[in-house]
Amino acid sequence: MKVEIQPDVRDTAARLGADAPYALKALAGQLADDPDMGRPSGLPGILTVTVDGDMFEDCPDLSVGYIREPDRIEIRFLRTAPPTEPSPEPSRDADAQEQVREQEPPADPAAAAVTVRQVADAWRRITGWLKQNAPASYAALRAGASPAAIAALEGDIGIRIPVELHVLWLLTAGDDGGDGWGCLPGNKALMPLDAVAAVHRLKTGSQAHQDPLNADRPEAERITVWKATWIPVVALGPADSTSGLYLDSESGYLGSWSRYDEAPGEELDTLVTYLEEAADMLEAPALATRDRPGLIGEALVWLSGIAPARENGWEPLTG
């Protein structure tokens, strides 16, 4: 069985300890002999296996996620494994994870597995480009969130996290901004999980204020600033959460939100198509139509989000 390790996974291993790359290589050998040694991760098509760091001199316990296909294995995710010691009392994370386990699996596991791969591939294209061309933006990306952290957020906001967003957060749990610029079109930034929870609480509260007023308004005049199925995902910038994009967990489409309770706007993108288009524009900037990527120093900067006073320092990408 052929085992492939993605370059970003190798990079992550190198940052986790001197012996972590060797531990990853050893695991790859084990998977080649026993491709079904992992356990289901909760994401369609993804298995996980834990590496005991005590078996190596400088390596933490590792949690590794991989895709098993008939003729090959592809290692997609790597992070430090959470402590396994039992807590004296059930934790909030444990309660949240139990809620997730009790939920029904995706209606179409095959389609969900394709979505997992599409998101992972698009994000790998984006981060691969950043690493090569905009190291400041690459360095600003946070490490992936743990499944427990995602489960805790799910319990906090009371919404089942769609598989496409779940896998994106496993890869990167937020963007701190390369020199203040987010890496997504318009210089928007993927929101950290704590910011997601904060904005969700704020917007849910705003809608709760409108609901009793809507009861006395004609149907055509009722105000909707937030729906129960919406999850804030992208902010206007790394340090600016006044507006951004949400993912509708029911329809799968993105929409725009604002802190000032402006009417939300509809988007034609799913999270997959949004990430794929960002990757396309980076790899073929001459064909970009929605926005134009460029550089200021070692940071990726999109033209639509630059103040006119800073355009002189902006270098457009060619190709």
N, C-alpha and C positions, 0 to 999 in steps of 0.2 A: 504494500500500500504506500503510495506516494504521499508525503506530508509536506505541505508548503507553509512557511511562516511569513506573514506580511511584514514589510520593512518597518512600519510604525510599531509593530509588536516587538521587533528586535530592539528598536530605539528605546521603548519603554523598559524592556528587560535590562538594558545597559544602565539605565538610571536607577534601578532598584537595588543594585548591589553587584560587586565584582563577579560573583559566581552565578548571578541570575541568568545570564545568557547561556551558561553551560547547563544549568538546570532545565532551561527551556529546550535546549538541544536534546538533553537526555529524555525529556518527556516526549519529544517528537519521535525518538526511536521506539519508545514504549507504544505510542499510538500506532506506529507502522505495524507492530506485531499484534496489537489488540485495539482496533479502531473503535470498539464499542465500550471502552473502559469508563467513559464519562457518564454523567447523569443528565437528565433533561434540565434545562435552565429556566424554563418558563417562556422562552422565546422559541417560536417554531424553527426547527432545523438546527438549533444551537445546543450543543452539549457542553458541559463544564466538567473540569477535573481539577483537583487541588494538588499542589506540589508541596511536600513537607520541607520547609526551609532548613530544618535541623540537620538534614542529610548533606548540607553544603556549608562551607565555611562562612560565606558572606552572601546570604540570600534569605529574604523573608519568606513566609508561607505565601504561595502564589495561587491565584484563581485564574484558570485558563479556559477560554471559550473557543470552541472549534465547530466547524461545519463538516459533517461526514457525508461524502458522496460515494457512489458505487466504486469509483476507481481512485479516489484521492481524499485527503483531509486538508482542510485549510484552517490554520490557527488564526483567529480574528481578534481576540481580546486577551488582555493580560492586565492584572492588577494585584495588589497585595490582598491576601485572603483575610477576612475579618476574624477576630479571635473566636475560638471555638469553646472557650470555657462557659459553662452555664451560668446564667445570672440568677441571683436569689429570687428575683421577682420577674415576671414576664415584662419585657421592655416594650416600649411603644413600637419600635421597629419590628419586633417579633409579632406583635398583634397585627400590624399592617401587613406583614408578609402572609400571615394566616388568612387575612381577608382576601389577598390576591389569590392564594391557593384555592379558596372556596369559590372564586369566580369561574364562570364557564370559559373553556378555551376558545380561541378564535373560531368563528363559524366555518372558515375555509383555511385550514392549516397550511395547505400548499400555497395559497395566495399570500398568506402572512409570511411564509418562509422566503418567498420572492421579494417581498417588501424589505425584510431584514437585509437581504443581500444588496438590494438597490441602495438603501440608505448607507450601508457600510462602504459600498463601492464609491458612491458620490462623495462621502466625507473623506475617504482615503485619497481621492483625487484632489480635493481641496487642500488637505493638510500636506500632501506630498508636494504640491505646488508651493505652498507657503514655506515649507522647510527649505526648498531649493532657492526660492526667489525673494521671500520676505521673512527672514528669520525673526524679526521683532514680533511680527504677527503670530508666527508659529509658537514662539516662546510664551505668548500671552494666553494660549489656550489652556484651560484647566484639565487636569486628569479626569478620566471617566468616573462617574459616580458608581457607588456600590449598589447592587440590587436592593440591599436593605434601605439605603437612602432613598431610592426611587419608590420603594414600597411605602416608606414613611410619608413621603410627599403625597402619594396616592391616597393614603388614609387621611392626611391633613385636609386636602381639598375635596375629597369625596368623589373623585372621578377616576375611572380606570384609565391608566395611561395607555394610549394606543401603541401598538407594537413599533411603529416607525419612530415615535418619539422616545420610547423606551431604549431602543438600540442606539439612537443618537446620543442619549445621555450616558449610556454605558461607554461610549467612545470619548465624549468630551462633555463635562458638566459645567460649561460656561466659558465665556471669553472675556478676559480682563482688559483687552484692547492693546494692540501694538502701537505704542506712542499715542494712545488715546483713541485709536481708530478700531472699530469692530471690523471683522474680516468678511462679513456678509454684504451683499449689494446695498448701496446707500450708507455704507460704514456702520450698518446695524450689527448688533452683537447677540450671540446666543446667551440667554439669561441663566445665571446660576440658580440652583434649585431654591435657595432661600428667597431670592428675588421673585421667582415664580409664585411661591406661596404668598409673599407679601402683596404682590399685585393682584393675585386672585382674591385675597381677602378684601382689598380695597374696592375692587370692581364689584364683588358680590355685595358689599355693603352699599355701594352706590345704587345698585339695582333694587336692593331691599328698601331703600328710601323712595324709589320711584313706584314700587308696586302698589302701595295704598293710594297714591295719587292717580295711578293709572285706572284704578277702579272707578273713579269719578270722571274719567276722560272718555270722549268718544273713541271708538276703536282706532280710527285713522290718526288720532292725536296721541296715542299711547307711546311712551318713550321706553325703548330698550337699549340699555347701555352694556348689558352683560347677560349671557345665557349660561345655564348650569353646565352645559357641555363644553364650554370654552376653556382652554388652557393657555395662558400667556407663555410664549416661547422665545420671542425675539424682541429686544428693546431697541429704541432709537439709537442708542450708543452704549458703550461700556459703563458710563457714569450718568446716563440719562434715561430714566424709565418713565418719561412723560407720555410716551406712545410706543407702539411696536406692533407685532403680529401675534395673533393667537392661532391655535390649532383647534378646530371644532372636532371633538372626539367622536361625534356622531356622524358627520358628513365626510370627515377626512380632509376638508379644505381649510386653507389659511384665510384669515381676515385681519383687518387692522383695528386697533383699539387706541384710545387716548385717555389719559388721566382726567381730562377736562370734560368727560362725559359727552364728547361729540358722538354723533351717530356712527356706529361701526361701519367699516367699509368691507365689501366683499372682495376676495381675491380668487383668481382662477387657478392658483397653484395648490397642489398637495405639497406636503413636506418633501416628498421624493422629487417632484419636478422642480421645486424651488432650489434644492441643493444641486440637482443635476444641471440646472441652468447656470448656477454660480460657477460650477466646475467647468462647464463649457466655455463661459466667458473668460475664465482665467487661461484656459488652454488654447483658445482661439480668439484673442481679444479683437481682432479685425472684424470678426463676425458678430460681436456683441451688439445687441440692440437696446436692451433695457437699461444698461448702465455701462460705464467704461472703466475698466480697472487700470490702476497705475501705481506708482511708488512715490512715497516721500521718505527719503532715507531708506531704511530697511523694513518699512511698514507698508502693507497693502492699503491703498486708499482708493475708494471709488469716487469718480468725478461728481456724481449727483449729490454727494454729501459734503462737498468742500465749500467753504466760504470763499467768495471771489478774491479776498485779500491773500489767500494761500495758494491760489492756482498757479502762481509763478514757480513755486517749488515742486509742483507735481509733474512727474514724468510718466507719460502714457505708455502702456505696454504695446508692443507691436508683435505681429505674427498672425 
